[in-house]
C-alpha cells in the first residue's frame, strides 16, 4: 500500500475519466491473472483470516499499485494483500481501493467468476470504479454513468463506440431475481431473500453480482456475511451510476472509509430498483 496522509487527486480530475482509466488498468492487469490460471497447478496459501491468496493476487496487486502510482501520484492506496501483511493505511478523504482477485476461491476452482476490482472513494462514498472479468473477457466501469464492454485481458479499454451503457431495471411484478454468494451464503441472507417477492434465486461469485444488477439482469443482492471495502467499492460505484443503490440494514447509504473497523463491512443490500428498498 502506498502511504500518503494528504494525497489528493489532481486538480480538475473528472470522475468519469477516472473510471475509464480504471477500466483500462483492470483489463490490462487481467492478463497476469490468466497467466496463473493457465498453469496446471495453482499454488495457494492461507492468510491470517483463513482466506486463500495466490500468486495471481500478489502479481495483479503489484501491477495495479505501480500503474496507479504513475497515473495518480500521491493518491493513497488501500490494497487487500498489502493490508493483509499489516500495511498501515494513512489517508484522508480520498483514497483508492484494490481487490486484485475478488473470488479467489472461484479462481482456484477455475471458475470464470473472479474479478479484478479498482475504486476511488471520496469521503464515505465510492465515486468511480471498474471491474474486469478476465476469463469472461468483459469489463464494467462507472462514475456518472456505467458501461460494459468486451475486452481481452492484457489489452486496452475498447473505443467508446464499443461500450454499452448500463441501466438497472424496475423490479418485475412477477418477482425479482435475487443474487446470493456462491461461496458465502449464510442463514441471515437466506432469510432475507425468503421475505422478498423473489421469482428466482441465483448463486454467483465475486463482484459480478453488482454488475448483473447494473446490467438489469437481476434485482437484489443481500449480503449479511463479512466483506471488506475492497470487495464492494467498485461494484457499488458502478451500480450507483447505473441507477441502483447499496444500503445498510437501516436503509442508509452504505458507507466506506471505515478505518476504525479496518475496512470491514457490515451487512448491506444492493438494489437495482431503489423503490423496492423501502418495501423490504
PATOR-941739 format. One line per 4 residues: for each residue z, y, x of C-alpha. Coordinates in Angstrom, 1 decimal. Layout:
REM PATOR-941739
Z/Y/X  ... $
REM end
This chain:
REM PATOR-941739
0.0/0.0/0.0  -0.7/3.5/1.3  2.3/5.7/1.2  1.9/9.4/0.3 $
4.6/11.2/-1.6  2.4/14.1/-2.7  -1.1/12.7/-2.5  -3.3/14.3/-5.2 $
-6.8/13.8/-6.5  -9.5/16.1/-5.0  -9.8/19.4/-6.9  -12.2/19.2/-9.8 $
-12.3/15.4/-10.0  -13.9/14.1/-13.1  -12.3/11.1/-14.7  -15.5/9.6/-15.9 $
-17.0/9.9/-12.4  -13.9/8.2/-11.0  -14.3/5.3/-13.5  -17.9/4.9/-12.3 $
-16.7/5.0/-8.7  -14.1/2.3/-9.6  -16.8/0.2/-11.3  -18.8/0.2/-8.1 $
-15.8/-0.7/-6.0  -14.7/-3.7/-8.1  -18.2/-5.0/-8.3  -18.6/-4.8/-4.5 $
-15.2/-6.5/-3.9  -16.1/-9.4/-6.2  -18.3/-10.9/-3.5  -15.1/-11.6/-1.4 $
-13.6/-13.5/-4.3  -16.7/-15.5/-4.8  -16.8/-16.5/-1.1  -13.4/-18.1/-1.5 $
-14.2/-19.6/-4.9  -17.3/-21.3/-3.4  -15.2/-23.3/-0.9  -14.5/-27.0/-1.5 $
-10.7/-26.3/-1.4  -8.9/-23.1/-2.3  -5.6/-22.8/-0.5  -2.7/-21.1/-2.3 $
0.9/-20.1/-1.6  3.7/-19.2/-3.9  5.2/-15.7/-3.8  8.9/-15.0/-4.4 $
8.2/-14.7/-8.1  6.7/-18.2/-8.1  3.2/-16.8/-8.9  0.3/-18.1/-6.7 $
-1.6/-16.0/-4.1  -4.8/-17.0/-2.4  -6.9/-15.6/0.4  -9.1/-14.0/-2.2 $
-6.2/-11.9/-3.4  -5.5/-10.7/0.1  -9.1/-10.0/1.1  -10.0/-8.2/-2.1 $
-6.9/-6.0/-2.0  -7.5/-5.1/1.7  -11.2/-4.2/0.9  -10.3/-2.0/-2.0 $
-7.5/-0.2/-0.2  -9.8/0.6/2.7  -12.5/1.8/0.3  -10.1/4.0/-1.7 $
-8.6/5.5/1.5  -12.2/6.5/2.3  -13.2/7.7/-1.1  -10.0/9.2/-2.4 $
-8.0/10.1/0.7  -4.4/10.9/0.1  -4.1/9.3/-3.3  -1.2/6.8/-3.2 $
-1.9/3.2/-3.9  0.3/0.6/-5.6  -1.3/-2.8/-4.9  0.0/-6.2/-6.1 $
0.1/-8.2/-2.9  1.4/-5.3/-0.8  4.2/-4.8/-3.4  5.0/-8.5/-3.2 $
5.5/-8.1/0.5  8.0/-5.3/-0.1  5.9/-2.2/0.5  7.8/0.9/-0.6 $
6.0/2.8/-3.3  6.3/6.6/-2.8  4.1/8.7/-5.1  4.2/11.5/-7.6 $
2.4/11.6/-11.0  -1.0/10.4/-9.7  -1.5/7.0/-8.2  -3.9/4.1/-8.1 $
-3.1/0.5/-9.2  -4.9/-2.5/-7.7  -4.8/-6.1/-9.0  -7.1/-7.9/-6.6 $
-7.3/-11.1/-8.6  -6.0/-11.0/-12.1  -5.8/-14.5/-13.4  -5.1/-16.3/-10.1 $
-4.3/-19.5/-12.0  -7.7/-19.3/-13.6  -9.2/-18.7/-10.2  -7.5/-21.7/-8.8 $
-8.7/-23.8/-11.7  -12.3/-22.5/-11.0  -12.4/-20.9/-14.4  -14.7/-17.8/-14.6 $
-11.9/-15.9/-16.4  -10.5/-14.0/-13.5  -11.0/-10.3/-12.8  -10.7/-7.5/-10.2 $
-8.8/-4.5/-11.6  -8.5/-0.9/-10.4  -7.0/2.0/-12.3  -5.8/5.6/-11.9 $
-2.5/6.6/-13.5  -1.6/10.2/-14.1  1.9/10.8/-15.5  2.6/7.8/-17.6 $
-1.0/7.2/-18.7  -3.9/5.1/-17.2  -6.8/7.6/-17.4  -9.5/5.7/-15.6 $
-10.1/2.1/-15.0  -12.6/-0.6/-14.0  -12.6/-4.4/-14.3  -15.1/-6.8/-12.8 $
-15.5/-10.5/-13.6  -17.3/-11.7/-10.5  -18.0/-15.2/-11.8  -19.5/-13.8/-15.0 $
-21.5/-11.0/-13.3  -20.1/-8.3/-15.5  -18.2/-5.0/-15.1  -16.3/-2.8/-17.6 $
-15.3/0.8/-16.8  -14.0/3.7/-18.7  -12.2/7.1/-18.8  -13.5/9.4/-21.5 $
-16.0/6.7/-22.6  -16.1/3.0/-21.8  -19.1/0.9/-20.7  -20.1/-2.7/-19.9 $
-22.9/-3.7/-17.5  -24.3/-6.8/-15.9  -23.5/-6.6/-12.2  -23.9/-9.2/-9.5 $
-20.8/-9.5/-7.3  -21.3/-7.7/-4.0  -23.9/-5.4/-5.4  -23.7/-1.8/-6.7 $
-22.9/-0.4/-10.1  -26.1/-0.6/-12.1  -28.0/2.5/-13.1  -26.8/4.2/-16.2 $
-29.7/3.0/-18.4  -28.3/-0.5/-18.0  -24.9/0.4/-19.3  -23.8/-0.3/-22.9 $
-21.2/2.0/-24.4  -18.2/0.2/-25.9  -16.5/0.8/-29.2  -13.7/-1.0/-30.8 $
-14.2/-2.2/-34.4  -12.3/-1.7/-37.6  -10.2/-4.8/-38.4  -12.3/-7.2/-40.6 $
-10.8/-7.5/-44.1  -11.2/-11.3/-43.9  -8.8/-11.4/-41.0  -8.5/-10.3/-37.4 $
-9.3/-12.2/-34.2  -6.2/-12.3/-32.1  -6.2/-13.0/-28.4  -3.4/-14.7/-26.5 $
-2.8/-15.5/-22.9  -4.3/-18.8/-21.7  -1.6/-19.3/-19.1  1.4/-17.5/-20.5 $
1.7/-17.9/-24.3  5.4/-17.6/-25.4  7.2/-18.1/-28.7  7.6/-14.3/-29.4 $
3.8/-13.7/-29.1  3.0/-16.7/-31.3  5.5/-15.5/-33.9  4.0/-12.0/-33.9 $
0.5/-13.4/-34.4  1.7/-15.5/-37.3  2.8/-12.4/-39.1  -0.7/-10.8/-39.0 $
-3.8/-11.3/-41.1  -5.5/-13.4/-38.5  -8.6/-15.5/-39.1  -9.0/-16.7/-35.6 $
-6.7/-17.1/-32.6  -8.4/-17.3/-29.2  -6.9/-18.1/-25.8  -8.3/-16.1/-22.9 $
-7.4/-15.4/-19.3  -6.7/-12.2/-17.3  -7.6/-8.7/-18.4  -10.7/-9.9/-20.2 $
-8.6/-9.7/-23.3  -8.6/-5.9/-23.2  -12.4/-6.0/-22.6  -13.0/-8.2/-25.6 $
-11.2/-5.8/-27.8  -13.0/-2.8/-26.3  -16.3/-4.5/-27.0  -15.4/-5.1/-30.6 $
-15.3/-8.9/-30.3  -11.6/-9.1/-31.0  -8.9/-7.1/-32.7  -5.4/-7.6/-31.3 $
-3.7/-8.8/-28.1  0.1/-9.0/-28.2  2.0/-9.8/-25.1  5.8/-10.3/-25.1 $
6.0/-12.2/-21.8  6.3/-10.3/-18.5  3.4/-8.5/-16.9  3.1/-5.8/-14.2 $
1.4/-2.4/-14.5  -1.4/-3.5/-12.2  -2.2/-6.3/-14.7  -2.7/-4.0/-17.6 $
-3.6/-0.4/-16.5  -7.4/-0.9/-16.0  -7.8/-2.7/-19.3  -5.6/-0.2/-21.1 $
-7.7/2.7/-19.8  -10.9/1.0/-20.8  -9.6/0.1/-24.3  -8.2/3.6/-25.0 $
-11.6/5.1/-24.0  -13.3/2.7/-26.4  -11.2/3.8/-29.4  -8.3/1.3/-29.1 $
-4.6/1.8/-28.3  -1.8/-0.1/-26.5  1.6/0.4/-28.0  5.1/-0.8/-27.2 $
7.1/-2.7/-29.9  8.5/0.6/-31.2  5.0/1.9/-31.9  4.9/4.4/-28.9 $
2.1/4.6/-26.5  2.6/2.1/-23.7  4.0/3.9/-20.6  3.3/3.5/-16.9 $
4.8/4.8/-13.6  7.9/2.7/-14.2  9.2/3.0/-10.6  12.8/2.1/-11.5 $
11.6/-1.2/-13.0  9.4/-1.9/-10.0  6.3/-1.5/-12.2  7.3/-4.4/-14.5 $
6.0/-4.0/-18.1  7.9/-4.7/-21.3  6.3/-6.1/-24.4  3.1/-4.5/-25.7 $
0.4/-4.9/-28.3  -3.2/-3.9/-27.7  -5.1/-2.9/-30.9  -8.8/-2.3/-31.4 $
-8.2/-0.5/-34.7  -5.2/1.9/-34.3  -4.7/1.9/-38.1  -3.6/-1.7/-38.0 $
-0.7/-0.8/-35.7  1.2/1.0/-38.5  0.9/-2.1/-40.6  2.2/-4.7/-38.2 $
REM end
